[in-house]
Amino acid sequence: MPELPEVEVVRRGLVNWVRGRTITSVEVLDPRSIRRHALGTEDFIGNLQGATVADVVRRGKFLWLPLLDNTQAGRTSGTPHVALMAHLGMSGQLLMQDPGVPDEKHLKVRFRLSPRKGMPEQLRFVDQRIFGGLFVTAMVPTDDGGPGGLAESPLPLIAEEAAHIARDPLDPAFSFDLFYQRLRKRRTGLKRALLDQGLVSGIGNIYADEALWRARLHYARATDTLRRGEAQRVLDSTRDVMLDALAAGGTSFDSLYVNVNGASGYFDRSLNAYGRQGEPCRRCAEAGIHSVIRREQFMNRSSHTCPVCQPRPRNGRW
């Protein structure tokens, strides 16, 4: 499933193509992809047709397009009251295409946009496994008065469906003090805490393993024993690995995750822990120490660690 860096790659691509453009028509080819829009296809189309995309915003793995209504058409400023929410799921793709490009096999929703010189005229939602989806949701004030998420023109508004999740490590408004205070109160294992979207959003299994490897900490380390410097190291490692992944266009293990131009990322070539079970730990190898990455069952998933530079704590928690 796409994690924060992959969704941010999509956000950055969409900003260049759709911000300030009006949705001239909407075609729903498979209603299953808008099943989260409880009022149905007609209402979905009615909310979008004629609206202008004010921005593209992301918090954690959540992505939404704030919309200006017909009276605000053609503008990129104003107060959006609704947003188009996009959940990519396992295989959802948002692709910019010209009308002459043949429809993708798993095309679910097509948006036609107002013409702009040199830019594709269609935004297509493609989803092979149909775990993702689109829906319209209200915009509500943020609980801390800060920006709703990462955006070109940040507003103190957030898509209602994303209001329950915490800020992510790449959010300029992220508070380390608040994060550390809540982390210490969790009384759980460190990786389980990092995967808790109510504590810090956007971190999934891959980047949790990579961040913990960089921070030299085991996933079972008890959160209430973490010193402030260790928590800061974890957060810095998380930011660093996500920024490195962004620079590589994200992590793609197959063709299901692509950016808006249909290109795959290549950060999977730089992974140090995740998926490297049975292979030498690169850090230990550089120090002349023989150690092999281990894979262990964790929360119906897997965790990858080095037994030498990420020793298991004696009183760890899951």
C-alpha positions in Angstrom: 0.0 0.0 0.0 1.4 3.5 -0.8 2.8 5.2 2.2 3.5 8.9 2.8 6.3 9.4 0.3 4.4 7.7 -2.5 1.3 9.8 -1.8 3.4 13.0 -1.6 4.9 12.2 -5.0 1.3 12.0 -6.4 0.4 15.2 -4.6 3.3 17.1 -6.1 2.5 15.8 -9.6 -1.2 16.8 -9.3 -0.4 20.3 -8.1 1.4 21.1 -11.4 -1.5 19.8 -13.5 -4.8 20.4 -11.8 -4.5 23.4 -9.4 -6.7 26.3 -10.7 -8.4 24.2 -13.3 -12.2 23.6 -13.5 -13.7 20.2 -13.6 -15.9 20.4 -16.7 -17.3 16.9 -16.6 -17.2 13.7 -14.5 -17.7 10.1 -15.8 -18.1 7.3 -13.3 -17.4 4.0 -15.1 -17.4 1.8 -12.0 -19.6 2.9 -9.1 -17.6 0.7 -6.7 -14.9 3.2 -6.8 -17.1 5.9 -5.3 -18.8 3.6 -2.8 -17.6 5.8 0.1 -19.8 8.6 -1.3 -22.9 7.6 0.5 -25.3 9.8 -1.6 -24.5 8.0 -4.8 -23.2 8.8 -8.3 -25.5 11.7 -9.2 -24.6 13.6 -6.0 -20.9 12.8 -6.5 -21.0 14.3 -10.0 -23.1 17.2 -9.0 -20.6 18.3 -6.3 -17.7 18.2 -8.7 -18.9 19.3 -12.1 -18.2 23.0 -12.5 -16.0 23.2 -9.4 -12.4 24.6 -9.5 -9.5 22.7 -7.8 -8.1 25.2 -5.3 -5.1 23.1 -4.2 -3.9 19.6 -3.6 -3.4 18.7 0.1 -1.9 15.8 1.9 -1.7 14.8 5.6 -0.1 11.4 6.2 -1.4 9.0 3.5 -4.6 11.1 3.0 -4.9 13.2 -0.1 -7.7 15.7 -1.0 -8.5 18.4 -3.5 -10.3 21.4 -1.9 -12.9 22.7 -4.3 -14.3 26.1 -5.1 -17.8 26.2 -6.3 -19.2 27.7 -9.5 -19.3 31.3 -8.1 -15.6 31.0 -7.4 -14.7 29.3 -10.7 -11.3 30.0 -12.2 -9.7 31.0 -8.8 -7.2 29.3 -6.6 -8.0 31.3 -3.5 -11.2 31.5 -1.3 -12.8 29.3 1.3 -13.5 25.8 0.0 -16.4 24.0 1.7 -15.9 20.6 0.2 -13.1 18.5 -1.1 -12.6 15.5 -3.4 -10.9 12.9 -1.2 -8.7 10.2 -2.9 -7.8 7.0 -1.1 -5.3 5.0 -3.2 -5.6 1.8 -1.4 -3.5 -1.0 -2.8 -3.6 -0.2 -6.4 -5.2 3.2 -7.0 -3.6 5.5 -9.5 -4.3 9.1 -10.4 -3.1 9.7 -14.0 -3.0 12.8 -16.2 -3.8 11.8 -19.8 -4.7 13.4 -23.1 -8.0 12.4 -24.6 -6.3 10.5 -27.4 -4.6 8.1 -25.0 -6.6 4.8 -24.9 -8.4 4.1 -21.7 -6.6 2.1 -19.1 -7.9 -1.4 -18.5 -9.0 -0.6 -15.0 -10.2 2.9 -15.5 -12.9 3.7 -12.9 -13.5 7.5 -13.0 -12.7 10.2 -15.6 -12.5 13.9 -14.9 -12.3 16.3 -17.8 -10.6 19.6 -16.9 -10.7 23.1 -18.4 -8.1 23.4 -21.2 -4.7 24.8 -20.3 -1.9 25.0 -22.9 0.5 22.1 -22.9 -1.3 20.2 -20.2 -3.3 17.0 -20.4 -7.1 17.5 -20.3 -8.1 14.4 -18.3 -7.5 13.2 -14.7 -8.2 9.4 -14.6 -8.6 7.3 -11.5 -7.4 3.7 -12.2 -7.7 0.9 -9.7 -7.1 -2.7 -10.4 -8.0 -4.2 -7.1 -10.7 -1.6 -6.2 -9.5 -1.2 -2.6 -9.1 2.6 -3.1 -11.8 5.1 -3.9 -13.0 8.7 -4.3 -15.6 10.6 -2.4 -16.7 14.2 -1.6 -16.3 15.3 2.0 -16.8 18.6 3.9 -13.9 20.9 4.9 -13.8 21.6 8.6 -11.5 23.8 10.8 -8.3 22.1 12.2 -8.4 21.4 15.9 -5.1 23.3 16.5 -5.7 26.3 14.1 -2.8 25.3 11.9 -2.8 24.3 8.2 -4.8 21.1 7.4 -1.8 19.5 5.7 1.0 20.0 3.2 -0.2 22.3 0.4 0.8 25.1 -1.8 -1.6 27.6 -0.1 -2.2 26.2 3.4 -5.5 26.9 5.1 -6.6 26.1 8.6 -9.1 23.6 7.1 -9.0 19.9 6.8 -11.0 17.3 4.9 -13.4 15.9 7.5 -12.5 12.3 6.8 -8.8 13.1 7.7 -9.5 15.2 10.8 -8.9 12.3 13.2 -5.3 11.6 12.2 -2.2 13.3 13.7 0.2 15.4 11.7 3.0 13.7 9.8 6.8 14.1 10.1 7.0 16.2 7.0 4.3 18.6 8.1 5.9 22.0 9.0 3.4 22.3 11.9 4.4 19.0 13.4 5.2 19.3 17.1 8.0 17.1 18.5 7.1 18.1 22.1 3.5 16.9 21.6 4.7 13.8 19.8 7.1 12.9 22.6 4.6 13.6 25.3 2.0 11.3 23.7 4.7 8.7 22.8 5.8 8.2 26.4 2.2 7.7 27.5 1.5 4.9 25.0 3.2 2.2 27.0 3.6 0.0 24.0 6.3 -1.2 21.5 8.0 1.5 19.4 7.0 0.2 16.0 3.4 -0.2 17.1 3.4 3.4 18.2 4.9 4.6 14.9 2.1 2.8 13.0 -0.6 4.5 15.2 -2.0 7.2 12.9 -3.4 9.0 16.0 0.1 9.6 17.2 2.0 10.4 14.0 0.5 9.8 10.5 1.9 8.5 7.3 4.3 5.9 8.6 3.6 2.4 7.3 5.4 -0.9 7.7 8.2 -0.3 5.1 9.3 3.1 6.4 8.9 2.1 10.1 11.4 -0.7 9.5 13.8 1.6 7.6 13.6 4.5 10.2 14.2 2.1 13.1 17.2 0.6 11.3 18.6 4.1 10.8 17.9 5.0 14.5 19.5 1.7 15.7 16.5 0.8 17.8 14.4 -2.4 17.9 10.7 -2.4 17.1 9.9 -3.8 20.6 11.5 -1.0 22.5 9.0 0.2 25.2 7.9 3.7 24.4 7.7 4.7 28.0 11.5 4.0 28.4 12.5 6.2 25.5 14.7 9.2 26.3 14.0 12.4 24.6 17.2 12.1 22.5 16.2 8.7 21.3 12.7 9.8 20.3 14.3 12.7 18.4 16.6 10.2 16.7 13.6 8.1 15.6 11.8 11.1 14.3 14.9 12.5 12.4 15.5 9.0 10.9 11.8 8.8 9.8 12.1 12.2 8.1 15.4 11.3 6.5 14.2 8.0 5.0 11.0 9.7 3.7 12.9 12.5 2.1 15.3 10.0 0.5 12.3 8.0 -0.8 10.7 11.2 -2.2 13.9 12.0 -4.1 13.7 8.5 -5.6 10.0 8.9 -6.5 8.8 6.5 -3.8 9.0 2.7 -3.4 7.6 0.5 -6.2 7.7 -3.2 -5.9 5.4 -3.7 -8.9 3.5 -1.6 -11.5 0.6 -0.8 -9.2 2.1 2.3 -7.7 3.0 5.0 -10.2 3.1 8.8 -10.2 0.7 10.9 -12.2 2.8 10.4 -15.3 2.7 6.6 -15.0 6.3 6.2 -13.8 7.4 4.0 -10.9 9.7 5.0 -8.1 13.0 3.3 -7.4 13.6 3.7 -3.6 13.3 -0.1 -3.2 16.9 -0.3 -4.4 18.0 1.7 -1.4 16.2 -0.2 1.4 18.5 -1.3 4.2 16.1 -3.5 6.3 12.7 -4.1 4.8 12.6 -7.1 2.5 16.3 -7.9 3.0 15.9 -10.9 5.3 18.9 -13.3 5.0 21.1 -10.6 3.6 24.1 -8.9 5.4 23.4 -5.8 7.4 25.1 -3.1 5.4 26.1 -1.0 8.4 27.6 -4.0 10.2 29.4 -5.1 7.1 31.0 -1.7 6.8 32.3 -2.1 10.4 33.7 -5.6 9.6 30.9 -7.3 11.6 29.0 -10.3 10.1 25.3 -9.9 10.8 22.2 -10.9 8.8 18.9 -9.1 8.6 16.1 -11.0 10.3 12.4 -11.1 9.5 9.9 -11.7 12.3 6.1 -11.8 12.5 4.6 -8.6 13.8 0.9 -7.6 13.9 0.0 -9.8 10.9 2.9 -8.3 9.0 6.7 -8.6 9.2 9.5 -6.6 10.9 13.0 -6.6 9.6 15.9 -5.9 12.0 19.6 -6.4 12.5 20.3 -8.5 15.6 23.6 -6.7 16.2 23.0 -3.0 15.7 19.3 -3.2 16.7 19.4 -5.5 19.7 16.1 -6.7 21.2 15.4 -5.1 24.5 15.1 -7.4 27.5 11.8 -5.9 28.6 10.3 -5.1 25.2 6.7 -4.6 24.2 4.8 -5.5 21.0 
